[in-house]
Amino acid sequence: MSLAVEARLGTIVVGKNQPHFPNGFLFNDPDHLDSQTDSPLMRLSLQHPLTGQAMARCAFVVRDGVGYSPAAAPFGSIEFGEDVSPDELICFVDALVEEVRQAGCQRIRLVNYPNCYAPTQTNRLIYALTESGFNLVANTPTQYVPVSDAPLTTRMHPSERQRLRKAQRAGLVASRWDNPCVETVVKHIQKGRAQQGYPLTIQSEYLSRLLRQFSHEFPVFVVRDGDSIAALCVCVRVRYDILYTFLPVSHPDYRTLSPMVLLIDHLYQYSQHTGVDLLDLGTSLDSNREHKPSLAQFKQNMGAVESPKLTFELKLM
C-alpha cells in the first residue's frame, strides 16, 4: 500500500504502486525500472489532485549507503511535467531527499537526462537541485541531431557525404532488422566491441532480456553487404519523439566503406518517418570512459550538436 503525504497542490506518493506518468522517458517507466535491478527500488511521485496522474516521478536503489538514480540505465533523476510549479518541484526534491535519508543513505546521486531531451524542465531542475544543496559532480555531454524535413546530408561535413556515397556505390544497404535473432545481435555486438577494444558496458544476459522484453522500444538497425553484416546498432525509443543510438558496432573488414555513416543516415530517415524529433548519437567515450575527441568530431561531422548531461550529488548530514 502506498504512503501519501499531502503537498501544496498535489500528493507525494511513495511505494510500489505509482500513478501513471504520461509520455515519459522509458528508463523511468515501471516495467523498465523493474528490469534494472533485483534489489528493492524506492519510488515516489507527485500526483495531480484532479487527474490522478503523476506530475513528477523518481526512483532510486540503495547500494553501500548511497541512493542511486538510475539503478542501471543511461539516466534516471527527477522527471516532471511543465505544469509543475517551482514550489511543487522543490517540495518533491525535499520529499526525495527525505526518502533517501530514511533509507539509511549518506549520499544521493542523480544522473540527469540530457538537457536537449527537455530543455525547460532541465534548467528548472538544475536550479531546484542547486537550491536544495546538490553539487554538480559530472558533465558527460551527449551529441544529438535535430530531425527536420531536410535530409541529413545538408548537415553533414563534405567528407562524410563522400563516405556516404562510397558506401552506397559499394552496394551496402541499411535497414531496420525486424524480428532479429537476439543471440546473433548480442554476439555481433560482443565481437565488435572486443575488436574495437571496448568492454561491453551492459551484461550480455541483461541486453538479451531487454531486446526480448522491450522489442518495440529497442529496435535493431543493420547495414548489410549481401548476407554479411557490415554494421549494427541497437537503438532505444526513449520517448515517442526521441531515438537513442545505444550500442553501435562496425565490422573492421568494412572500415574503408564507413558503414556507420550509412547507418546514421538511415536512422535519420527512419526518424523523419516515425515522428522522432531528436536523434541522440550518445556520449563520446573511449575504453577508459574518458572523452574521445575523434569520436566527438565524427558525430559533429555527421551534423550533431552537443548537449550537457549532468550528474548531481548531495551528502546527507
N, C-alpha and C positions, 0 to 999 in steps of 0.2 A: 504494500500500500504506500502511496506517495505521501510525503510530508509537505504541507502547503503553509507558506508564510506570507502574509499579506504585504504587498509592496504598494507604491503610490497609486499607479493606475493598472497594475496587473498583479499576478500572483507568482511568486517564486515556487516552482515545483521541483522537488528533489526526489529522486528514486528511479527505479527501472521503467515505470510506465510514464512516458513523456507525451505531451501533446504534439500534434503534427506541426512541423515547420515547413511551410510551402516553398517549393522551388529552391531548396537549399543545396549545399555542397554535398556530394556523395560521401566524402570522408567523414562527415558528421551525421550521416543518416544512421538510424538504429541498426539496420542489418549489417552495414559495413563496420560500424563500431563493434558489433558482436564478433566479427571475423578477425579483428585486430589483435585480440589478446584472450587468453584463458583466465587471466586474473580479473578480479571484480572491477567493474567500471563504475565510477561515480558520475551521475548525470544530473544536470539541472537545467531548467528553462524558465523563461518569463512568459507566463500565459496571459493572453489577451482576455480581459474580463467579459467581452461580448461575444467574440467569435470562438473562444476556447482554443484557438491555435497558439502555437509558440511564436513569440516575437523575438526571442533571443534564446540561445542554447550553447551549452558547452559540456564536454565530457572529459574526464581525466582518469588516469590509472596511477596507483601509488607504487613506486619502486625505490627501495632503500631510503625512505624518508623524504622522497621528492614526488610531488604531484605533476605528472606529465600530460600535456595535451598537445599532440595526439599520443595515443598509445603506440600505434605503428601505422603511420601514413605520412604523406608529404607535409600535411599541416593539420591543425585542429583549431585550438583557440576559441574565441567567442564569436559566434556568428549571430547577426541580428538584422532586423529589417529597418528600412528607412524611417518607419513611423515611431521607432523607439526614441523617447525624449532623452536629453542629456542626463537628467536626474535618474531616469529609469536605468540607463546604461551604467551609471555609477553605482546605483543600488544593486544591479546584477553583478558587477565586478566585486563589490563588497560581499555579496552572498557567496560567490565562488571562493573568495579568499577564506571566508569563514568555514566553508565545507572542507577545504583543503586543510585548514588548521585542525578541525575536528577529526580529520582522518589521521592525525598524528604526524603531519609533514612539517619539515623545517623550511621547505622551499617549494615554490611552484614555478614551472617553466611552460610558457605558451609559445608555440610556433604558429605565427600568423599565416593566413593565406596571402599570396602575392597582392600587393597594393592594386595592381591592374584588375584583379577579379571584382573588386568592389571599392572603387576609389573613395567615395564619400564615407562609407562605413569604416574603411581602414583608417582614414585620417581622424575620425571621431574616436575610434578605438585606441589609437596611439595616444591621443590626448587623455582619454579616460584612464588608461593604464598608467600613464606618467603621473597623473593627479593622484592615483592610488598608491604610488610609491614603487611601481615596477621600474626596472632598469633595462635598457636595450643592451643585449649581450651579443647579438649576431645579426648580420645582414648578408644573406646569401641570395643575390639577385637572380631573378629568372629573366628569360628573354622570350618575348611573345610577338606574334604578328597580328595586327588588327585586320580582321577579314572585311573586305569591301566587295563591290561589284567588279572592280578592276582585277585583271589577272595578277598573280604573284610576280610574274616577270617584270611588271612595272616597278616593283620594289627591289628586285634583285640587282646585285652588282653585275656588270657585264661579264666578268669571269664565270659567275655561276650560271648565267644564261647560256654561255658557251658550253659549260659542262652538261647542262640540261639537254641541249640539242645533241650533244655527243652520245648521251645515254639513249636518247630516243632513236637516233640513227643506228645504234648498235642493236636495236630490237628489244631493249628492256621494256617491260610492261609493269606498271604499278596498279594495284587494285586492293580493295578490301577482301580479306580472306574470310569468306562466310563459312561458319561451322568448322573452324580449324581443328586439327588434331592437337589437343593440348600438350601431349607428350612431345610431339615434334616441335611445337613452338618453344617449349621450355628448354629442350635440348639444344635447339638452334641458338637461343639466347645465351645459354651457359657457355657453349662453344665459342660464340662470337665474342663475348665479354672476356673469356680467358685468352683468346688470341690477341685481343687489344690490351691485355694486362690490367683489366678492370675486374675487381671482385663483384659478384652479384650481390647487390645491396638488399635483396629480399630472398628469403629461403625458398628454394625451388618448390617445396611442398605447398607453401602458402601461395605462391604465384599460381600454381596449378589450381588450387582451390578458388582463387579469385576469378580465374578465367572460366571456371565451370559455374560458379555461383552467380557471377555478375557478367555473363556473356554479352549482354547488351551494352553494359557500361564500360566494358573492357574490350573494345573492338581491336582486331589484329589487321594490320596492313602489310603488304608484301610487295617486293619488286622481284619479278621472275625473268629468267633468261631461259625460255623453254620450260623444262621441268625443274631447273635449278633455281634456288633462292639466292638472289644477289644481296638483298637487304630485307629487313623485317622490323616492325615496330609494334609493340603493344601500347595502345593509347588508352586514355581514360576520359570518359564523358563526365567530367567533374560536375557539371551542371548542364542544363539543356543548351546553354549558349557558350560553353567552354569545352575545348578539346585539348587534352594534355598529352604530349609525347612522352610516355613513361619509360619505356625500355627500347631504344633504337639500337640495332646492330647491323653492320655491313660485313659481307664476306670479303676477306682480304684479297681473294683472286680477282675481285671486281673493282679494286681500288681505283684503277685508271679510268673507270667509267663513272665514278662518283654516283652510285645508285641512290645514295641518301638525298641528293639534290632532287632527283626524280620523285622520290617518295614524299618529301616535304611539299613539293609542288602538287602532288596528288592529294595530300592531306588538306591543303588549302582549298583545292577544288571541291573536295568532299565537304569541307566546312561551308563553302558557299551554297551548297545544295541541301544542307541539312540544318540550317538555322544556327550555325555556330558563328559567333561574333569575334571570338578570341581563340587563336591557335597558340598554345603555350609550348614553346620548344624546350622549356626546362632550364635548370641551372647548368653552368659550365664548370665542371669539376674534374680533376684528374684522379688517378687511382688512390691518392692520399687524401681525397676530399678537399683539395686546395683549388683555388681558381685557376682555370686553364685558359690563358689568353687566346690560343689558336682556335679553340672550340668556340669561344665567345665571338671571335672575329668571323668565323664561318657563319654563325647564326645571324650576325649583323649583315653579312653579305647576302644572306637569304631574305633580308628585309625586316628582321626582328629588331625590336627596341627593348630596352632594359626596364625592369620594374623591381623595386625593393621587395624583399621577402624577409620580414623581421622576426626576431625571437626575443621575448621578454622574460625576465625572471624577477621574482620577489622573494626576499628572505623573510621568513615569518619569525617574529620575536616570541 
